[in-house]
Amino acid sequence: MPQFIINVSGLDMLKLVTLFRRQRRATEIAHDLSIQK
């Protein structure tokens, strides 16, 4: 059963990291666009 808990928390961690990277990438793109203007 402990294995299951570890897997779930690991999955949540992966989701958080993916969300964070996506948000950061969107910020970088917006920054690049503002520089081009």
Summary of the structure (lengths in Angstrom):
residues: 37
radius of gyration: 16.2
end to end distance: 55.0
largest distance: 55.0
contacts: 67
relative contact order: 0.09
helix: 95%
strand: 0%
